[in-house]
Amino acid sequence: MSAKGWIIVNQDHCKACELCVLSCPRDVLALDTNRLTPRGYHPVHIVKEGCSGCAICAIVCPDAALTVMRSVTAQAVRA
């Protein structure tokens, strides 16, 4: 099944703990060292293609700062 995922980060809740980065099975997350949240932390972001939308990052986030979105291709739906 071919799926593409992406994340939406709540900048008010992300505290750069990196639990999501460490738990990502596709290794596509990192802290954005060029940006700061309103609380002064570097927020997480996707650094390369490959997110499947598995939502492990959102599950391990202690502050519920991540929302995972996922789209599935039409070919995968027909299968």
PyMOL commands that set and color helices and strands:
alter all, ss='L'
color gray80, all
select helices_A, chain A and resi 19-23+56-60+74-78
alter helices_A, ss='H'
color red, helices_A
select strands_A, chain A and resi 3-9+29-31+44-46+66-72
alter strands_A, ss='S'
color yellow, strands_A
deselect
rebuild
show_as cartoon
